[in-house]
Amino acid sequence: MNTNTLDKMRRLKFYGMFHAFKSSIETGQTTEYTADELLAHLIEAEWDDRQNRKIERQILYARFRYKASIEDLHYHVERSIDRNQIMRLADCTFIDRFENLLITGSTGIGKSYLASAIGYQACMLGYRVLYGSTPKLFAKLKMAKADGSYIKEVSRIEKQQLLILDDFGIQPFDSQSRAALMEIIEDRHGKTSLIITSQLPVSKWHEVIGEKTIADAILDRIVHDAHRIELKGESMRKKRSVAPENTYL
């Protein structure tokens, strides 16, 4: 009977329930439960399994640059990181409030890792997240314009509750990329959140975007009331040869 039940659980894709029931049979724990307790145990196992698989799918879909976590951050004084600020951001309520986060600092200092860590945390809490290198993302959108898939790509971006634009401002925006950026920002403004990392201070973003009127409109929507983190100090890439593997910040 148990074999038949296990087989049906597997066919129905009740994988959490399947493994929990199989383990209970093998350890002889089924006799220790009342019928209500066993049912609650199996349902809880199925719930946890589905939640974990959902989180795994969200992380895979986000395509983070780093496998990062808030727990692995190191709060060196010279980095100018406020632990309390990071903890407040890690609860991801800024996403519920449709607020943005701007992370700036020199190359190799850990901006991408920090953005990825917060993005991972958002996935763990059930938010839809998409990470993208800014140059690569807008190159992809140009190709989408050419092959007719642009609307689909922009719609995919719009559906994400948190969009991470990494390496913003590495190269100036041309007219096509600038128009796409304006469209994305306009569609998301007041509805979703952004994390932007950049080697350039925010004061330099205007000239990178170009076209004064459009730049003003974009920055007004991005920067207003945004949380800001300005990382300081020496590039962490130079220190990794003498520091633990996960010492990014």
C-alpha positions as CSV (number, residue, x, y, z in Angstrom):
1,M,0.0,0.0,0.0
2,N,2.7,2.4,0.9
3,T,4.6,1.7,-2.3
4,N,1.5,2.5,-4.3
5,T,0.9,5.7,-2.3
6,L,4.5,6.8,-2.9
7,D,4.3,6.1,-6.6
8,K,1.1,8.3,-6.9
9,M,2.8,11.1,-4.9
10,R,5.7,11.1,-7.3
11,R,3.4,11.0,-10.4
12,L,1.4,13.9,-9.0
13,K,4.7,15.8,-8.5
14,F,4.2,16.0,-4.7
15,Y,7.9,15.7,-4.2
16,G,8.1,17.2,-0.8
17,M,5.3,15.0,0.4
18,F,6.9,12.0,-1.3
19,H,10.3,12.4,0.4
20,A,8.8,13.2,3.8
21,F,6.5,10.1,3.7
22,K,9.3,7.9,2.4
23,S,11.6,9.0,5.2
24,S,8.9,8.5,7.8
25,I,8.4,4.9,6.6
26,E,12.1,4.1,6.5
27,T,12.6,5.5,10.0
28,G,9.4,4.0,11.4
29,Q,8.1,7.4,12.4
30,T,4.7,6.9,10.9
31,T,3.5,5.0,14.0
32,E,4.5,8.0,16.2
33,Y,2.1,10.3,14.4
34,T,-1.7,10.6,14.8
35,A,-3.5,10.7,11.4
36,D,-3.8,14.5,11.8
37,E,-0.2,14.9,12.7
38,L,1.0,12.8,9.8
39,L,-1.2,14.8,7.4
40,A,0.1,18.1,8.8
41,H,3.7,16.9,8.5
42,L,3.3,15.8,4.8
43,I,1.5,19.1,3.8
44,E,4.2,21.1,5.6
45,A,6.9,19.2,3.8
46,E,5.2,19.8,0.4
47,W,4.7,23.5,1.1
48,D,8.4,23.9,2.0
49,D,9.5,22.0,-1.0
50,R,7.4,24.1,-3.4
51,Q,8.6,27.3,-1.8
52,N,12.2,26.3,-2.1
53,R,11.8,25.3,-5.7
54,K,10.1,28.6,-6.4
55,I,13.0,30.5,-4.9
56,E,15.5,28.4,-6.9
57,R,13.6,29.3,-10.1
58,Q,13.6,32.9,-9.2
59,I,17.3,33.0,-8.5
60,L,18.0,31.1,-11.8
61,Y,15.8,33.5,-13.7
62,A,17.4,36.6,-12.2
63,R,20.8,35.6,-13.6
64,F,22.9,37.2,-10.9
65,R,26.5,38.1,-11.6
66,Y,27.6,36.6,-8.2
67,K,26.2,34.0,-5.9
68,A,26.0,36.5,-3.0
69,S,24.4,36.7,0.4
70,I,23.9,39.4,3.0
71,E,25.5,37.0,5.6
72,D,28.8,37.1,3.7
73,L,29.2,40.8,3.7
74,H,32.1,42.2,5.7
75,Y,31.5,45.7,7.2
76,H,35.0,47.2,7.0
77,V,35.1,50.7,8.4
78,E,37.1,52.0,5.4
79,R,34.4,50.9,3.0
80,S,31.9,53.4,4.5
81,I,29.1,50.8,4.9
82,D,26.4,51.4,7.4
83,R,25.4,47.9,8.8
84,N,22.1,49.2,10.0
85,Q,21.3,50.6,6.5
86,I,22.2,47.2,4.9
87,M,19.9,45.4,7.4
88,R,17.0,47.8,6.6
89,L,17.5,47.2,2.9
90,A,17.8,43.5,3.4
91,D,14.2,43.3,4.6
92,C,13.3,44.5,1.1
93,T,10.4,46.7,2.2
94,F,12.0,49.4,0.0
95,I,10.6,47.3,-2.9
96,D,7.1,47.4,-1.4
97,R,7.5,51.2,-1.3
98,F,8.8,51.3,-4.9
99,E,12.1,53.0,-3.8
100,N,15.4,52.8,-5.6
101,L,18.9,52.0,-4.4
102,L,22.0,53.7,-5.9
103,I,25.4,52.1,-5.2
104,T,28.5,54.0,-6.4
105,G,32.2,53.6,-5.9
106,S,35.4,52.8,-7.8
107,T,35.9,49.6,-9.8
108,G,36.4,46.3,-7.9
109,I,35.2,47.7,-4.6
110,G,32.2,45.3,-4.3
111,K,29.2,47.2,-5.8
112,S,28.0,44.3,-7.9
113,Y,28.4,41.8,-5.1
114,L,26.4,44.0,-2.7
115,A,23.7,44.5,-5.3
116,S,23.5,40.8,-6.0
117,A,23.3,40.0,-2.3
118,I,20.3,42.3,-1.9
119,G,18.8,40.8,-5.0
120,Y,19.3,37.3,-3.7
121,Q,17.6,38.3,-0.5
122,A,14.7,39.7,-2.5
123,C,14.4,36.3,-4.3
124,M,14.4,34.5,-0.9
125,L,11.5,36.7,0.2
126,G,9.5,36.0,-2.9
127,Y,10.1,39.1,-5.1
128,R,10.6,38.8,-8.9
129,V,14.1,40.0,-9.7
130,L,16.2,40.6,-12.8
131,Y,19.9,41.4,-12.9
132,G,21.5,42.9,-15.9
133,S,24.8,44.4,-17.0
134,T,23.7,47.8,-18.4
135,P,25.8,47.6,-21.6
136,K,24.7,44.1,-22.3
137,L,21.1,44.7,-21.5
138,F,20.8,47.6,-23.9
139,A,22.7,45.8,-26.6
140,K,20.2,43.0,-26.3
141,L,17.3,45.6,-26.6
142,K,18.9,46.9,-29.8
143,M,18.9,43.4,-31.2
144,A,15.3,43.0,-30.1
145,K,14.3,46.1,-32.0
146,A,15.8,44.5,-35.1
147,D,14.2,41.1,-34.8
148,G,10.8,42.3,-33.6
149,S,11.0,41.0,-30.0
150,Y,11.5,44.4,-28.4
151,I,8.0,44.7,-26.9
152,K,8.3,41.2,-25.4
153,E,11.7,42.1,-23.8
154,V,10.5,45.4,-22.4
155,S,7.4,43.7,-21.0
156,R,9.6,41.0,-19.3
157,I,11.6,43.7,-17.6
158,E,8.5,45.6,-16.6
159,K,7.1,42.5,-14.8
160,Q,10.1,42.3,-12.4
161,Q,9.6,43.9,-9.0
162,L,13.3,44.6,-8.7
163,L,15.5,45.4,-11.6
164,I,19.3,45.6,-11.0
165,L,21.2,47.7,-13.6
166,D,24.9,46.9,-13.0
167,D,27.8,48.9,-14.4
168,F,25.6,51.9,-15.3
169,G,27.5,54.6,-17.1
170,I,30.5,52.6,-18.3
171,Q,29.7,53.9,-21.8
172,P,27.5,56.9,-22.8
173,F,24.0,56.1,-24.0
174,D,23.3,56.6,-27.7
175,S,19.9,57.8,-28.9
176,Q,18.4,54.3,-29.2
177,S,19.6,53.2,-25.7
178,R,18.6,56.5,-24.2
179,A,15.1,56.1,-25.6
180,A,14.9,52.5,-24.2
181,L,16.1,53.6,-20.8
182,M,13.5,56.3,-20.7
183,E,10.8,53.8,-21.6
184,I,11.9,51.3,-19.0
185,I,12.2,54.0,-16.3
186,E,8.8,55.5,-17.2
187,D,7.1,52.1,-17.2
188,R,8.5,51.2,-13.8
189,H,8.3,54.5,-12.0
190,G,6.1,54.4,-8.9
191,K,5.4,50.7,-9.5
192,T,8.6,48.8,-9.0
193,S,12.2,49.3,-7.7
194,L,15.7,49.7,-9.2
195,I,19.1,49.0,-7.9
196,I,21.8,50.8,-9.9
197,T,25.5,50.3,-9.5
198,S,28.0,52.7,-11.1
199,Q,31.7,53.7,-11.0
200,L,30.6,57.2,-11.6
201,P,29.1,59.5,-8.9
202,V,25.4,60.3,-9.4
203,S,26.4,63.9,-10.4
204,K,28.1,62.5,-13.6
205,W,25.1,60.5,-14.7
206,H,23.5,63.4,-16.5
207,E,26.3,63.7,-19.1
208,V,26.5,59.9,-19.6
209,I,22.8,59.7,-20.4
210,G,23.0,62.8,-22.7
211,E,20.1,64.8,-24.2
212,K,19.4,67.2,-21.4
213,T,15.6,67.0,-21.4
214,I,15.5,63.2,-21.4
215,A,18.3,63.0,-18.8
216,D,16.5,65.3,-16.5
217,A,13.3,63.2,-16.8
218,I,15.2,59.9,-16.2
219,L,17.2,61.2,-13.3
220,D,14.2,62.8,-11.6
221,R,12.5,59.4,-11.5
222,I,15.6,57.5,-10.5
223,V,17.3,59.7,-8.0
224,H,14.4,61.3,-6.1
225,D,14.2,59.9,-2.6
226,A,16.5,57.0,-3.6
227,H,18.7,55.2,-1.0
228,R,22.4,55.7,-1.6
229,I,25.5,53.8,-0.7
230,E,28.9,55.2,-1.7
231,L,31.6,52.6,-1.3
232,K,35.1,53.8,-0.6
233,G,38.5,52.4,-0.2
234,E,40.8,50.1,-2.1
235,S,39.7,47.7,-4.8
236,M,38.8,44.3,-3.2
237,R,40.3,42.5,-6.2
238,K,43.7,43.5,-4.9
239,K,42.9,42.1,-1.5
240,R,41.4,38.8,-2.4
241,S,44.9,37.1,-2.7
242,V,45.3,37.7,1.1
243,A,41.6,37.6,2.2
244,P,39.0,34.9,2.6
245,E,37.2,34.0,-0.6
246,N,33.9,35.6,0.3
247,T,35.4,38.9,1.7
248,Y,33.9,41.2,-0.8
249,L,33.0,44.1,1.5
